[in-house]
Amino acid sequence: MKQHNTIVRSAKILNVISAGLMFVTGLLLLVIPNLGTTTAQRILLGVLFGLTGGAKIFGYFSNDLYRLAFQFDFAIGVYCELLTLLIALLPERVFDALPLLISVYVTLDALLKLQMSFDARRFGMKSWVALFVTALFLCGVGGFAVGSTIAELMRYVATVGIALMVDGLENAWVTAHTVRIRAKKKNVSEHFGIEEK
């Protein structure tokens, strides 16, 4: 049990760190627009999605108490790692498509969090409304990022920067409020339908 709790705690910390890095990366793209035209951007985004993908996959296998925050993270973690491989192996070819790929990632992440809010409601979590509203907002941001990238409404660096900042904040908040380590409360397994070990 103690080892399991340590794994869940590590997954939670790792996901919060990757969410913080995502926010910082988005902020850098906003305040240093020229970063978007340099190799530094590709390195920064490659590291970001490599760490984010690893954190999400690790979280998926950590088996936290509610099984909410990480339940869809295997698929989206693999998507992040594929982005990292494309950035590393085909930097020139993927550069033009990168804003759209990142915007799709944010939109997909938002939709999965929207589904998570419905599951949180089924669990009886009081914070499901806040989860729903923030996920809905992120859906709007992701949808705008996709549309803006395709229609070239804004500079893609600003669009991607804003999307990453909002997604980073959302990931940190969701992880902090939905990941729970197994408690020693009586009947907790009955309430959540989870077998205690």
N, CA and C atoms as an extended XYZ file, in Angstrom:
591
Properties=species:S:1:pos:R:3:atomname:S:1:resname:S:1:resid:I:1 pbc="F F F"
N         0.831       -1.200        0.000 N   MET     1
C         0.000        0.000        0.000 CA  MET     1
C         0.870        1.257        0.000 C   MET     1
N         1.906        1.265        0.837 N   LYS     2
C         2.771        2.436        0.927 CA  LYS     2
C         3.474        2.698       -0.397 C   LYS     2
N         3.956        1.611       -1.025 N   GLN     3
C         4.630        1.763       -2.317 CA  GLN     3
C         3.658        2.296       -3.363 C   GLN     3
N         2.418        1.805       -3.332 N   HIS     4
C         1.396        2.269       -4.278 CA  HIS     4
C         1.140        3.756       -4.083 C   HIS     4
N         1.017        4.187       -2.821 N   ASN     5
C         0.792        5.601       -2.525 CA  ASN     5
C         1.931        6.464       -3.036 C   ASN     5
N         3.146        5.953       -2.934 N   THR     6
C         4.312        6.690       -3.412 CA  THR     6
C         4.255        6.866       -4.924 C   THR     6
N         3.820        5.820       -5.635 N   ILE     7
C         3.707        5.889       -7.099 CA  ILE     7
C         2.666        6.924       -7.504 C   ILE     7
N         1.508        6.908       -6.845 N   VAL     8
C         0.448        7.872       -7.166 CA  VAL     8
C         0.912        9.287       -6.860 C   VAL     8
N         1.566        9.461       -5.732 N   ARG     9
C         2.067       10.793       -5.361 CA  ARG     9
C         3.089       11.279       -6.385 C   ARG     9
N         3.969       10.387       -6.819 N   SER    10
C         4.972       10.751       -7.829 CA  SER    10
C         4.313       11.132       -9.157 C   SER    10
N         3.275       10.364       -9.536 N   ALA    11
C         2.547       10.662      -10.776 CA  ALA    11
C         1.879       12.026      -10.682 C   ALA    11
N         1.320       12.328       -9.530 N   LYS    12
C         0.652       13.614       -9.324 CA  LYS    12
C         1.652       14.762       -9.437 C   LYS    12
N         2.785       14.626       -8.771 N   ILE    13
C         3.812       15.674       -8.801 CA  ILE    13
C         4.359       15.862      -10.208 C   ILE    13
N         4.626       14.753      -10.895 N   LEU    14
C         5.169       14.811      -12.251 CA  LEU    14
C         4.196       15.492      -13.207 C   LEU    14
N         2.917       15.206      -13.060 N   ASN    15
C         1.918       15.827      -13.927 CA  ASN    15
C         1.752       17.311      -13.636 C   ASN    15
N         1.853       17.703      -12.372 N   VAL    16
C         1.777       19.122      -12.033 CA  VAL    16
C         2.994       19.863      -12.577 C   VAL    16
N         4.171       19.232      -12.505 N   ILE    17
C         5.389       19.849      -13.043 CA  ILE    17
C         5.288       20.023      -14.551 C   ILE    17
N         4.808       18.991      -15.252 N   SER    18
C         4.680       19.088      -16.708 CA  SER    18
C         3.640       20.136      -17.089 C   SER    18
N         2.583       20.268      -16.274 N   ALA    19
C         1.575       21.305      -16.522 CA  ALA    19
C         2.188       22.693      -16.327 C   ALA    19
N         3.028       22.830      -15.309 N   GLY    20
C         3.717       24.104      -15.085 CA  GLY    20
C         4.645       24.443      -16.232 C   GLY    20
N         5.349       23.439      -16.744 N   LEU    21
C         6.236       23.648      -17.889 CA  LEU    21
C         5.434       24.053      -19.125 C   LEU    21
N         4.251       23.474      -19.280 N   MET    22
C         3.397       23.826      -20.414 CA  MET    22
C         2.971       25.288      -20.332 C   MET    22
N         2.612       25.732      -19.132 N   PHE    23
C         2.228       27.135      -18.940 CA  PHE    23
C         3.395       28.062      -19.253 C   PHE    23
N         4.570       27.730      -18.736 N   VAL    24
C         5.762       28.558      -18.965 CA  VAL    24
C         6.124       28.607      -20.448 C   VAL    24
N         6.005       27.464      -21.129 N   THR    25
C         6.290       27.418      -22.567 CA  THR    25
C         5.335       28.319      -23.335 C   THR    25
N         4.049       28.260      -23.006 N   GLY    26
C         3.065       29.130      -23.650 CA  GLY    26
C         3.357       30.588      -23.392 C   GLY    26
N         3.752       30.899      -22.167 N   LEU    27
C         4.081       32.283      -21.811 CA  LEU    27
C         5.299       32.773      -22.591 C   LEU    27
N         6.309       31.918      -22.716 N   LEU    28
C         7.507       32.291      -23.477 CA  LEU    28
C         7.168       32.569      -24.940 C   LEU    28
N         6.283       31.762      -25.518 N   LEU    29
C         5.888       31.975      -26.912 CA  LEU    29
C         5.161       33.303      -27.078 C   LEU    29
N         4.471       33.743      -26.017 N   LEU    30
C         3.753       35.020      -26.088 CA  LEU    30
C         4.686       36.217      -25.920 C   LEU    30
N         5.577       36.145      -24.933 N   VAL    31
C         6.419       37.310      -24.614 CA  VAL    31
C         7.671       37.387      -25.480 C   VAL    31
N         8.066       36.261      -26.088 N   ILE    32
C         9.228       36.265      -26.991 CA  ILE    32
C         8.776       35.701      -28.341 C   ILE    32
N         8.047       36.502      -29.130 N   PRO    33
C         7.506       36.004      -30.408 CA  PRO    33
C         8.569       35.458      -31.349 C   PRO    33
N         9.770       36.032      -31.300 N   ASN    34
C        10.841       35.582      -32.193 CA  ASN    34
C        11.274       34.153      -31.900 C   ASN    34
N        10.888       33.677      -30.711 N   LEU    35
C        11.214       32.287      -30.360 CA  LEU    35
C        10.559       31.323      -31.341 C   LEU    35
N         9.458       31.764      -31.922 N   GLY    36
C         8.730       30.910      -32.846 CA  GLY    36
C         9.422       30.695      -34.174 C   GLY    36
N        10.453       31.450      -34.457 N   THR    37
C        11.141       31.308      -35.739 CA  THR    37
C        12.517       30.676      -35.581 C   THR    37
N        12.805       30.167      -34.424 N   THR    38
C        14.133       29.627      -34.159 CA  THR    38
C        14.079       28.144      -33.816 C   THR    38
N        15.263       27.543      -33.817 N   THR    39
C        15.381       26.132      -33.425 CA  THR    39
C        15.033       25.958      -31.954 C   THR    39
N        15.195       27.024      -31.171 N   ALA    40
C        14.897       26.956      -29.740 CA  ALA    40
C        13.447       26.565      -29.495 C   ALA    40
N        12.558       27.039      -30.372 N   GLN    41
C        11.149       26.692      -30.209 CA  GLN    41
C        10.939       25.190      -30.353 C   GLN    41
N        11.564       24.592      -31.350 N   ARG    42
C        11.398       23.165      -31.572 CA  ARG    42
C        11.970       22.356      -30.412 C   ARG    42
N        13.110       22.810      -29.888 N   ILE    43
C        13.708       22.119      -28.745 CA  ILE    43
C        12.792       22.231      -27.527 C   ILE    43
N        12.284       23.438      -27.293 N   LEU    44
C        11.410       23.678      -26.150 CA  LEU    44
C        10.136       22.835      -26.237 C   LEU    44
N         9.524       22.826      -27.413 N   LEU    45
C         8.291       22.056      -27.594 CA  LEU    45
C         8.551       20.550      -27.549 C   LEU    45
N         9.705       20.130      -28.085 N   GLY    46
C        10.068       18.717      -28.032 CA  GLY    46
C        10.223       18.228      -26.608 C   GLY    46
N        10.919       19.018      -25.785 N   VAL    47
C        11.099       18.663      -24.367 CA  VAL    47
C         9.758       18.686      -23.646 C   VAL    47
N         8.954       19.719      -23.938 N   LEU    48
C         7.650       19.845      -23.297 CA  LEU    48
C         6.777       18.624      -23.542 C   LEU    48
N         6.620       18.237      -24.806 N   PHE    49
C         5.723       17.128      -25.112 CA  PHE    49
C         6.320       15.772      -24.738 C   PHE    49
N         7.642       15.683      -24.724 N   GLY    50
C         8.278       14.460      -24.252 CA  GLY    50
C         7.991       14.228      -22.773 C   GLY    50
N         8.158       15.295      -21.972 N   LEU    51
C         7.897       15.195      -20.533 CA  LEU    51
C         6.408       15.017      -20.262 C   LEU    51
N         5.582       15.774      -20.981 N   THR    52
C         4.135       15.677      -20.780 CA  THR    52
C         3.625       14.278      -21.117 C   THR    52
N         4.077       13.737      -22.239 N   GLY    53
C         3.664       12.391      -22.623 CA  GLY    53
C         4.100       11.355      -21.612 C   GLY    53
N         5.343       11.455      -21.149 N   GLY    54
C         5.844       10.515      -20.147 CA  GLY    54
C         5.065       10.603      -18.852 C   GLY    54
N         4.753       11.841      -18.422 N   ALA    55
C         4.005       12.041      -17.179 CA  ALA    55
C         2.602       11.460      -17.285 C   ALA    55
N         1.973       11.644      -18.438 N   LYS    56
C         0.612       11.145      -18.624 CA  LYS    56
C         0.568        9.615      -18.668 C   LYS    56
N         1.516        9.021      -19.359 N   ILE    57
C         1.554        7.553      -19.429 CA  ILE    57
C         1.848        6.954      -18.052 C   ILE    57
N         2.780        7.570      -17.330 N   PHE    58
C         3.095        7.123      -15.977 CA  PHE    58
C         1.869        7.253      -15.070 C   PHE    58
N         1.146        8.367      -15.207 N   GLY    59
C        -0.058        8.581      -14.412 CA  GLY    59
C        -1.126        7.543      -14.701 C   GLY    59
N        -1.245        7.164      -15.970 N   TYR    60
C        -2.259        6.178      -16.361 CA  TYR    60
C        -2.057        4.855      -15.620 C   TYR    60
N        -0.804        4.463      -15.435 N   PHE    61
C        -0.504        3.187      -14.783 CA  PHE    61
C        -0.372        3.303      -13.258 C   PHE    61
N        -0.573        4.499      -12.712 N   SER    62
C        -0.384        4.685      -11.263 CA  SER    62
C        -1.583        4.217      -10.444 C   SER    62
N        -2.776        4.104      -11.078 N   ASN    63
C        -3.960        3.569      -10.401 CA  ASN    63
C        -4.346        4.400       -9.172 C   ASN    63
N        -4.626        5.704       -9.408 N   ASP    64
C        -5.029        6.555       -8.286 CA  ASP    64
C        -6.431        6.176       -7.813 C   ASP    64
N        -6.826        6.689       -6.663 N   LEU    65
C        -8.043        6.248       -5.993 CA  LEU    65
C        -9.301        6.443       -6.831 C   LEU    65
N        -9.532        7.664       -7.340 N   TYR    66
C       -10.754        7.921       -8.097 CA  TYR    66
C       -10.673        7.402       -9.528 C   TYR    66
N        -9.454        7.220      -10.014 N   ARG    67
C        -9.234        6.803      -11.405 CA  ARG    67
C        -9.904        7.773      -12.383 C   ARG    67
N        -9.778        9.066      -12.083 N   LEU    68
C       -10.366       10.090      -12.938 CA  LEU    68
C        -9.320       10.819      -13.760 C   LEU    68
N        -8.364       11.440      -13.079 N   ALA    69
C        -7.418       12.341      -13.751 CA  ALA    69
C        -6.613       11.656      -14.836 C   ALA    69
N        -6.271       10.393      -14.640 N   PHE    70
C        -5.356        9.727      -15.564 CA  PHE    70
C        -6.034        8.691      -16.463 C   PHE    70
N        -7.360        8.584      -16.409 N   GLN    71
C        -8.016        7.460      -17.090 CA  GLN    71
C        -7.872        7.494      -18.614 C   GLN    71
N        -7.700        8.672      -19.207 N   PHE    72
C        -7.545        8.764      -20.664 CA  PHE    72
C        -6.114        9.116      -21.078 C   PHE    72
N        -5.217        9.129      -20.105 N   ASP    73
C        -3.891        9.689      -20.356 CA  ASP    73
C        -2.961        8.791      -21.158 C   ASP    73
N        -3.286        7.519      -21.292 N   PHE    74
C        -2.406        6.670      -22.095 CA  PHE    74
C        -2.434        7.117      -23.557 C   PHE    74
N        -3.635        7.300      -24.094 N   ALA    75
C        -3.777        7.689      -25.499 CA  ALA    75
C        -3.177        9.066      -25.767 C   ALA    75
N        -3.496       10.021      -24.920 N   ILE    76
C        -2.996       11.374      -25.161 CA  ILE    76
C        -1.500       11.462      -24.858 C   ILE    76
N        -1.019       10.594      -23.958 N   GLY    77
C         0.420       10.537      -23.692 CA  GLY    77
C         1.184       10.025      -24.901 C   GLY    77
N         0.617        9.009      -25.563 N   VAL    78
C         1.227        8.490      -26.793 CA  VAL    78
C         1.230        9.564      -27.884 C   VAL    78
N         0.141       10.334      -27.966 N   TYR    79
C         0.064       11.434      -28.938 CA  TYR    79
C         1.202       12.435      -28.695 C   TYR    79
N         1.428       12.760      -27.425 N   CYS    80
C         2.515       13.694      -27.069 CA  CYS    80
C         3.879       13.138      -27.481 C   CYS    80
N         4.081       11.846      -27.236 N   GLU    81
C         5.370       11.242      -27.594 CA  GLU    81
C         5.553       11.195      -29.116 C   GLU    81
N         4.462       10.985      -29.853 N   LEU    82
C         4.550       11.027      -31.318 CA  LEU    82
C         4.917       12.428      -31.801 C   LEU    82
N         4.350       13.447      -31.149 N   LEU    83
C         4.721       14.827      -31.475 CA  LEU    83
C         6.209       15.063      -31.240 C   LEU    83
N         6.701       14.538      -30.121 N   THR    84
C         8.127       14.678      -29.800 CA  THR    84
C         8.998       14.021      -30.866 C   THR    84
N         8.609       12.827      -31.302 N   LEU    85
C         9.371       12.124      -32.342 CA  LEU    85
C         9.356       12.889      -33.661 C   LEU    85
N         8.202       13.431      -34.023 N   LEU    86
C         8.106       14.210      -35.259 CA  LEU    86
C         8.985       15.454      -35.193 C   LEU    86
N         8.960       16.132      -34.040 N   ILE    87
C         9.780       17.335      -33.871 CA  ILE    87
C        11.265       16.995      -33.932 C   ILE    87
N        11.622       15.843      -33.342 N   ALA    88
C        13.031       15.455      -33.295 CA  ALA    88
C        13.544       14.914      -34.626 C   ALA    88
N        12.724       14.097      -35.303 N   LEU    89
C        13.196       13.415      -36.505 CA  LEU    89
C        12.893       14.152      -37.806 C   LEU    89
N        11.789       14.905      -37.821 N   LEU    90
C        11.398       15.611      -39.051 CA  LEU    90
C        11.108       17.082      -38.750 C   LEU    90
N        12.065       17.792      -38.193 N   PRO    91
C        11.803       19.170      -37.757 CA  PRO    91
C        11.358       20.106      -38.870 C   PRO    91
N        11.964       19.999      -40.034 N   GLU    92
C        11.619       20.908      -41.137 CA  GLU    92
C        10.245       20.592      -41.711 C   GLU    92
N         9.950       19.309      -41.871 N   ARG    93
C         8.670       18.920      -42.455 CA  ARG    93
C         7.499       19.199      -41.529 C   ARG    93
N         7.708       19.024      -40.220 N   VAL    94
C         6.607       19.152      -39.270 CA  VAL    94
C         6.410       20.587      -38.806 C   VAL    94
N         7.358       21.465      -39.103 N   PHE    95
C         7.319       22.822      -38.553 CA  PHE    95
C         6.034       23.555      -38.932 C   PHE    95
N         5.642       23.494      -40.203 N   ASP    96
C         4.446       24.211      -40.651 CA  ASP    96
C         3.160       23.628      -40.069 C   ASP    96
N         3.167       22.319      -39.826 N   ALA    97
C         1.968       21.664      -39.293 CA  ALA    97
C         1.911       21.686      -37.767 C   ALA    97
N         3.014       22.079      -37.133 N   LEU    98
C         3.114       22.020      -35.672 CA  LEU    98
C         2.023       22.818      -34.950 C   LEU    98
N         1.724       24.060      -35.367 N   PRO    99
C         0.655       24.808      -34.681 CA  PRO    99
C        -0.684       24.075      -34.696 C   PRO    99
N        -1.020       23.464      -35.821 N   LEU   100
C        -2.283       22.737      -35.919 CA  LEU   100
C        -2.252       21.479      -35.055 C   LEU   100
N        -1.121       20.759      -35.059 N   LEU   101
C        -0.994       19.550      -34.246 CA  LEU   101
C        -1.126       19.866      -32.756 C   LEU   101
N        -0.538       20.986      -32.327 N   ILE   102
C        -0.625       21.390      -30.921 CA  ILE   102
C        -2.045       21.833      -30.581 C   ILE   102
N        -2.690       22.548      -31.508 N   SER   103
C        -4.074       22.986      -31.284 CA  SER   103
C        -5.013       21.796      -31.175 C   SER   103
N        -4.775       20.773      -31.994 N   VAL   104
C        -5.579       19.544      -31.917 CA  VAL   104
C        -5.350       18.855      -30.575 C   VAL   104
N        -4.095       18.844      -30.105 N   TYR   105
C        -3.786       18.252      -28.797 CA  TYR   105
C        -4.583       18.941      -27.694 C   TYR   105
N        -4.588       20.284      -27.694 N   VAL   106
C        -5.308       21.034      -26.657 CA  VAL   106
C        -6.802       20.728      -26.724 C   VAL   106
N        -7.358       20.684      -27.940 N   THR   107
C        -8.788       20.389      -28.104 CA  THR   107
C        -9.119       18.980      -27.622 C   THR   107
N        -8.281       18.021      -27.970 N   LEU   108
C        -8.486       16.632      -27.533 CA  LEU   108
C        -8.404       16.530      -26.015 C   LEU   108
N        -7.425       17.199      -25.427 N   ASP   109
C        -7.267       17.194      -23.975 CA  ASP   109
C        -8.503       17.788      -23.306 C   ASP   109
N        -9.048       18.860      -23.902 N   ALA   110
C       -10.244       19.508      -23.356 CA  ALA   110
C       -11.451       18.577      -23.403 C   ALA   110
N       -11.631       17.884      -24.521 N   LEU   111
C       -12.766       16.968      -24.663 CA  LEU   111
C       -12.685       15.813      -23.659 C   LEU   111
N       -11.475       15.312      -23.430 N   LEU   112
C       -11.302       14.234      -22.452 CA  LEU   112
C       -11.597       14.724      -21.041 C   LEU   112
N       -11.235       15.966      -20.752 N   LYS   113
C       -11.517       16.532      -19.431 CA  LYS   113
C       -13.018       16.802      -19.266 C   LYS   113
N       -13.683       17.105      -20.364 N   LEU   114
C       -15.130       17.278      -20.327 CA  LEU   114
C       -15.791       15.953      -19.948 C   LEU   114
N       -15.331       14.872      -20.554 N   GLN   115
C       -15.842       13.547      -20.212 CA  GLN   115
C       -15.518       13.210      -18.764 C   GLN   115
N       -14.340       13.619      -18.300 N   MET   116
C       -13.938       13.372      -16.918 CA  MET   116
C       -14.893       14.046      -15.938 C   MET   116
N       -15.367       15.246      -16.296 N   SER   117
C       -16.284       15.962      -15.400 CA  SER   117
C       -17.598       15.193      -15.232 C   SER   117
N       -18.055       14.524      -16.296 N   PHE   118
C       -19.270       13.710      -16.189 CA  PHE   118
C       -19.038       12.519      -15.262 C   PHE   118
N       -17.851       11.925      -15.367 N   ASP   119
C       -17.513       10.809      -14.475 CA  ASP   119
C       -17.407       11.281      -13.026 C   ASP   119
N       -16.880       12.495      -12.840 N   ALA   120
C       -16.767       13.056      -11.484 CA  ALA   120
C       -18.150       13.258      -10.873 C   ALA   120
N       -19.097       13.660      -11.698 N   ARG   121
C       -20.476       13.814      -11.222 CA  ARG   121
C       -21.043       12.464      -10.785 C   ARG   121
N       -20.753       11.446      -11.564 N   ARG   122
C       -21.241       10.099      -11.218 CA  ARG   122
C       -20.641        9.613       -9.904 C   ARG   122
N       -19.396       10.031       -9.617 N   PHE   123
C       -18.739        9.674       -8.359 CA  PHE   123
C       -19.302       10.458       -7.176 C   PHE   123
N       -20.041       11.520       -7.479 N   GLY   124
C       -20.583       12.352       -6.405 CA  GLY   124
C       -19.633       13.439       -5.955 C   GLY   124
N       -18.628       13.765       -6.771 N   MET   125
C       -17.681       14.819       -6.416 CA  MET   125
C       -18.332       16.188       -6.578 C   MET   125
N       -18.229       17.023       -5.547 N   LYS   126
C       -18.846       18.347       -5.589 CA  LYS   126
C       -18.181       19.263       -6.612 C   LYS   126
N       -16.931       18.977       -6.924 N   SER   127
C       -16.192       19.858       -7.839 CA  SER   127
C       -16.458       19.557       -9.313 C   SER   127
N       -17.433       18.663       -9.605 N   TRP   128
C       -17.660       18.283      -11.002 CA  TRP   128
C       -18.123       19.470      -11.834 C   TRP   128
N       -18.867       20.393      -11.223 N   VAL   129
C       -19.347       21.566      -11.968 CA  VAL   129
C       -18.163       22.438      -12.389 C   VAL   129
N       -17.237       22.657      -11.461 N   ALA   130
C       -16.051       23.452      -11.783 CA  ALA   130
C       -15.215       22.754      -12.857 C   ALA   130
N       -15.105       21.428      -12.756 N   LEU   131
C       -14.395       20.656      -13.774 CA  LEU   131
C       -15.063       20.814      -15.135 C   LEU   131
N       -16.383       20.767      -15.148 N   PHE   132
C       -17.139       20.898      -16.389 CA  PHE   132
C       -16.944       22.279      -17.017 C   PHE   132
N       -17.056       23.321      -16.197 N   VAL   133
C       -16.945       24.698      -16.707 CA  VAL   133
C       -15.540       24.968      -17.251 C   VAL   133
N       -14.512       24.554      -16.512 N   THR   134
C       -13.145       24.797      -16.976 CA  THR   134
C       -12.821       23.983      -18.218 C   THR   134
N       -13.339       22.750      -18.271 N   ALA   135
C       -13.128       21.909      -19.466 CA  ALA   135
C       -13.833       22.519      -20.675 C   ALA   135
N       -15.019       23.063      -20.444 N   LEU   136
C       -15.772       23.708      -21.524 CA  LEU   136
C       -15.021       24.935      -22.032 C   LEU   136
N       -14.448       25.687      -21.105 N   PHE   137
C       -13.647       26.859      -21.488 CA  PHE   137
C       -12.428       26.433      -22.306 C   PHE   137
N       -11.782       25.359      -21.858 N   LEU   138
C       -10.620       24.856      -22.586 CA  LEU   138
C       -11.019       24.363      -23.975 C   LEU   138
N       -12.214       23.766      -24.087 N   CYS   139
C       -12.726       23.358      -25.408 CA  CYS   139
C       -12.818       24.569      -26.331 C   CYS   139
N       -13.321       25.669      -25.780 N   GLY   140
C       -13.426       26.894      -26.564 CA  GLY   140
C       -12.066       27.406      -27.007 C   GLY   140
N       -11.109       27.376      -26.087 N   VAL   141
C        -9.749       27.815      -26.409 CA  VAL   141
C        -9.133       26.917      -27.473 C   VAL   141
N        -9.292       25.609      -27.299 N   GLY   142
C        -8.751       24.657      -28.269 CA  GLY   142
C        -9.396       24.813      -29.631 C   GLY   142
N       -10.716       24.969      -29.649 N   GLY   143
C       -11.426       25.162      -30.914 CA  GLY   143
C       -11.003       26.442      -31.605 C   GLY   143
N       -10.824       27.507      -30.805 N   PHE   144
C       -10.356       28.769      -31.372 CA  PHE   144
C        -8.947       28.627      -31.937 C   PHE   144
N        -8.098       27.888      -31.209 N   ALA   145
C        -6.724       27.684      -31.668 CA  ALA   145
C        -6.699       26.950      -33.006 C   ALA   145
N        -7.538       25.915      -33.137 N   VAL   146
C        -7.608       25.175      -34.400 CA  VAL   146
C        -8.106       26.084      -35.516 C   VAL   146
N        -9.212       26.798      -35.257 N   GLY   147
C        -9.776       27.686      -36.272 CA  GLY   147
C        -8.850       28.821      -36.640 C   GLY   147
N        -8.213       29.391      -35.620 N   SER   148
C        -7.298       30.509      -35.861 CA  SER   148
C        -6.081       30.074      -36.656 C   SER   148
N        -5.589       28.873      -36.381 N   THR   149
C        -4.431       28.351      -37.111 CA  THR   149
C        -4.773       28.115      -38.578 C   THR   149
N        -5.951       27.537      -38.820 N   ILE   150
C        -6.356       27.248      -40.198 CA  ILE   150
C        -6.653       28.524      -40.971 C   ILE   150
N        -7.382       29.460      -40.323 N   ALA   151
C        -7.793       30.698      -40.998 CA  ALA   151
C        -6.756       31.820      -40.886 C   ALA   151
N        -5.679       31.563      -40.109 N   GLU   152
C        -4.616       32.550      -39.905 CA  GLU   152
C        -5.168       33.862      -39.347 C   GLU   152
N        -6.017       33.745      -38.312 N   LEU   153
C        -6.597       34.927      -37.678 CA  LEU   153
C        -5.592       35.653      -36.800 C   LEU   153
N        -4.681       34.893      -36.209 N   MET   154
C        -3.632       35.461      -35.351 CA  MET   154
C        -2.307       34.805      -35.722 C   MET   154
N        -1.226       35.423      -35.258 N   ARG   155
C         0.073       34.759      -35.418 CA  ARG   155
C         0.028       33.441      -34.661 C   ARG   155
N         0.508       32.395      -35.310 N   TYR   156
C         0.378       31.071      -34.706 CA  TYR   156
C         1.115       30.974      -33.381 C   TYR   156
N         2.185       31.758      -33.207 N   VAL   157
C         2.934       31.709      -31.953 CA  VAL   157
C         2.047       32.178      -30.800 C   VAL   157
N         1.272       33.253      -31.035 N   ALA   158
C         0.369       33.758      -29.998 CA  ALA   158
C        -0.751       32.772      -29.740 C   ALA   158
N        -1.316       32.218      -30.809 N   THR   159
C        -2.419       31.258      -30.663 CA  THR   159
C        -1.985       30.034      -29.867 C   THR   159
N        -0.849       29.461      -30.255 N   VAL   160
C        -0.330       28.273      -29.566 CA  VAL   160
C         0.063       28.623      -28.137 C   VAL   160
N         0.651       29.798      -27.940 N   GLY   161
C         1.051       30.231      -26.598 CA  GLY   161
C        -0.126       30.305      -25.646 C   GLY   161
N        -1.212       30.944      -26.091 N   ILE   162
C        -2.411       31.064      -25.259 CA  ILE   162
C        -3.001       29.687      -24.962 C   ILE   162
N        -3.088       28.841      -25.991 N   ALA   163
C        -3.660       27.505      -25.820 CA  ALA   163
C        -2.854       26.678      -24.815 C   ALA   163
N        -1.532       26.744      -24.916 N   LEU   164
C        -0.682       25.982      -23.995 CA  LEU   164
C        -0.785       26.504      -22.568 C   LEU   164
N        -0.872       27.829      -22.416 N   MET   165
C        -0.996       28.409      -21.070 CA  MET   165
C        -2.285       27.943      -20.394 C   MET   165
N        -3.400       28.030      -21.119 N   VAL   166
C        -4.689       27.628      -20.550 CA  VAL   166
C        -4.701       26.123      -20.260 C   VAL   166
N        -4.151       25.330      -21.181 N   ASP   167
C        -4.118       23.885      -20.976 CA  ASP   167
C        -3.230       23.525      -19.785 C   ASP   167
N        -2.119       24.230      -19.625 N   GLY   168
C        -1.243       23.982      -18.487 CA  GLY   168
C        -1.937       24.259      -17.162 C   GLY   168
N        -2.650       25.390      -17.096 N   LEU   169
C        -3.390       25.730      -15.876 CA  LEU   169
C        -4.476       24.696      -15.590 C   LEU   169
N        -5.178       24.290      -16.652 N   GLU   170
C        -6.248       23.298      -16.500 CA  GLU   170
C        -5.693       21.959      -16.010 C   GLU   170
N        -4.573       21.529      -16.593 N   ASN   171
C        -3.973       20.250      -16.191 CA  ASN   171
C        -3.532       20.272      -14.733 C   ASN   171
N        -2.907       21.387      -14.324 N   ALA   172
C        -2.446       21.495      -12.937 CA  ALA   172
C        -3.624       21.474      -11.977 C   ALA   172
N        -4.681       22.204      -12.310 N   TRP   173
C        -5.858       22.287      -11.436 CA  TRP   173
C        -6.566       20.937      -11.353 C   TRP   173
N        -6.776       20.305      -12.486 N   VAL   174
C        -7.476       19.012      -12.508 CA  VAL   174
C        -6.684       17.957      -11.744 C   VAL   174
N        -5.374       17.912      -11.969 N   THR   175
C        -4.544       16.920      -11.273 CA  THR   175
C        -4.583       17.133       -9.767 C   THR   175
N        -4.494       18.385       -9.349 N   ALA   176
C        -4.492       18.688       -7.919 CA  ALA   176
C        -5.814       18.338       -7.248 C   ALA   176
N        -6.934       18.451       -7.979 N   HIS   177
C        -8.247       18.261       -7.367 CA  HIS   177
C        -8.876       16.883       -7.593 C   HIS   177
N        -8.324       16.084       -8.479 N   THR   178
C        -8.953       14.785       -8.744 CA  THR   178
C        -8.081       13.592       -8.398 C   THR   178
N        -6.772       13.779       -8.287 N   VAL   179
C        -5.906       12.648       -7.944 CA  VAL   179
C        -5.910       12.470       -6.429 C   VAL   179
N        -6.312       11.321       -5.999 N   ARG   180
C        -6.367       11.025       -4.566 CA  ARG   180
C        -5.589        9.758       -4.269 C   ARG   180
N        -4.840        9.820       -3.188 N   ILE   181
C        -4.111        8.640       -2.713 CA  ILE   181
C        -5.057        7.835       -1.843 C   ILE   181
N        -4.930        6.542       -1.868 N   ARG   182
C        -5.849        5.676       -1.120 CA  ARG   182
C        -5.906        6.079        0.353 C   ARG   182
N        -7.113        6.340        0.790 N   ALA   183
C        -7.314        6.751        2.173 CA  ALA   183
C        -7.554        5.536        3.071 C   ALA   183
N        -7.442        5.750        4.360 N   LYS   184
C        -7.675        4.662        5.310 CA  LYS   184
C        -9.060        4.771        5.941 C   LYS   184
N        -9.946        5.521        5.280 N   LYS   185
C       -11.289        5.696        5.811 CA  LYS   185
C       -12.103        4.410        5.645 C   LYS   185
N       -12.978        4.187        6.583 N   LYS   186
C       -13.816        2.998        6.547 CA  LYS   186
C       -14.825        3.106        5.395 C   LYS   186
N       -15.027        1.994        4.712 N   ASN   187
C       -16.001        1.887        3.627 CA  ASN   187
C       -15.647        2.729        2.397 C   ASN   187
N       -14.428        3.208        2.300 N   VAL   188
C       -14.079        4.001        1.123 CA  VAL   188
C       -14.170        3.157       -0.140 C   VAL   188
N       -13.855        1.868       -0.019 N   SER   189
C       -13.922        1.005       -1.189 CA  SER   189
C       -15.368        0.804       -1.646 C   SER   189
N       -16.293        0.739       -0.679 N   GLU   190
C       -17.691        0.561       -1.038 CA  GLU   190
C       -18.227        1.811       -1.734 C   GLU   190
N       -17.822        2.991       -1.230 N   HIS   191
C       -18.326        4.240       -1.779 CA  HIS   191
C       -17.871        4.460       -3.212 C   HIS   191
N       -16.634        4.085       -3.498 N   PHE   192
C       -16.095        4.343       -4.825 CA  PHE   192
C       -16.029        3.082       -5.699 C   PHE   192
N       -16.480        1.973       -5.165 N   GLY   193
C       -16.483        0.747       -5.944 CA  GLY   193
C       -15.085        0.252       -6.236 C   GLY   193
N       -14.167        0.440       -5.277 N   ILE   194
C       -12.778        0.064       -5.478 CA  ILE   194
C       -12.380       -0.942       -4.415 C   ILE   194
N       -11.711       -1.941       -4.849 N   GLU   195
C       -11.275       -2.991       -3.932 CA  GLU   195
C       -10.040       -2.559       -3.191 C   GLU   195
N       -10.097       -2.515       -1.868 N   GLU   196
C        -8.937       -2.173       -1.054 CA  GLU   196
C        -7.991       -3.363       -0.965 C   GLU   196
N        -6.719       -3.059       -0.939 N   LYS   197
C        -5.720       -4.134       -0.836 CA  LYS   197
C        -4.954       -3.981        0.476 C   LYS   197
